[in-house]
């Protein structure tokens, strides 16, 4: 329920960035995995992430991936499994008068890659299941290498079908569907031997009711609404609101557009990577996300990197901190057609800083055949126009082990 | 050139997309006539202080079994007032106005589309579990009200009270909606 867009977006990103990433990797021998010549190569990885924030949400995410590739023949297959173990007693839970809950989401992905001549194909399917949300995504990316593989263009299409339910309730009793089509087109350019740039345009078309079936939106009288302040407490909202508190209602379709630029430059013993993503949608939400990483190869075995991320977004056109409703004299309700309490649809900004390290402990001739990596991030989010919360601090730690075998 | 084209394409698509209509919508809901007997049933089964009588509830009830609107009234003494029945009516009818209006317009068919009815029947997860099994007197009380048959409410709603601690009958059979458009909680 929490990540419906990101599942489809992740599918596209994993497909598309494989292409742009592979080009950047070509110029960066130190990060290139062994190609295995004519042999089969097996790559495996396991990592676990721990997320915790000041809104009393913790998420533990173990992930396992495996890939079997025959580089000389141009093909590979890969699979991924992850589980999100979420425990929450956030203000969103408190406002529904519910106790802390714990929930597990299972997700899996199967994909393949095949390159013949200058054409690459990358089909992929994935599924995600949790007690109140089932999601299926399928699609693929076609790429075409140009000018001796120094440039590439690619086109991707993914389709998702989600079923939204309520925990503890059969999907036969209550469910909604949310369908989405996503198109992705882009180009990856080799600007010189050590500099690459990729530009990706994503378009999403969503159809269905994505309103959260647990989220109620307090209504206020026209005279009280202007007095409701940013970060107003749960107790105060319960005291000031009308007896009416309807369920969230979002528009039944949404078109989203994103333009992502990824710049990579290899210095002597370091690599700079900068990503910028501009986003706009038909709900009048606009956003910018900037992320930079600077990888420093301290030795053949050790790579360190700092990371910085800034995200800022506007609220959707129907965003209100305090919605007004009224029962008219003729006995009909006048209620905002669209209403939400989802902070992610409101204006906000997030600042993140982090650092990571990767250490290769493989044999002398191939020190990065086995790797352990640690990434630590801290994020601060400011909510500019929301009830209950004005900010949130979060930490994310990821520890992973990767191994390549021939 | 491709980058410019991509930006232009995105800008064009954004410009062509219809922004959501942010105006208010009006929703026709079941009549408040004789809702006093429905409020009595709801209050008796659902309105205690540890349940929908709590101020933290999105669907919250006032009345004989739980919280009182008038600070001079106490729980368990005196019938649910016309004003309390009115506030209960507004709380119930606003929970999912889109679905309720659709059910009303269609003459009350498939009332199980309504979340509160599914919860009351126990077909959907509900902390209070099954309150009114499908076809029971309480269920009939709610379904009769949803379908607009106000004159037929008295019998099933009265029968739904069963062995419960007997809530006094409504004082004058009216429902006062005057508190629906203002805050109803008292300051601590």
Interface residues (C-beta under 8 A of the other chain):
Chain A: X94 X95 X96 X97 X166 X167 X168 X169 X170 X173 X174 X185 X186 X187 X199 X201 X203 X213 X216 X219 X220 X221 X224 X234 X238 X239 X240 X241 X242 X243 X244 X245 X246 X247 X249 X251 X255 X257 X258 X259 X261 X278 X280 X281 X282 X283 X284 X316 X317 X318 X325 X326 X327 X328 X331 X332 X333 X334 X335 X336 X337 X338
Chain B: X2 X3 X6 X7 X9 X10 X13 X14 X17 X18 X19 X20 X21 X22 X23 X24 X25 X26 X27 X28 X29 X31 X32 X54 X55 X56 X57 X58 X59 X60 X87 X88 X90 X91 X93 X94 X95 X96 X97 X98 X115 X118 X123 X124 X125 X177 X179 X180 X181 X182 X183 X184 X185 X187 X188
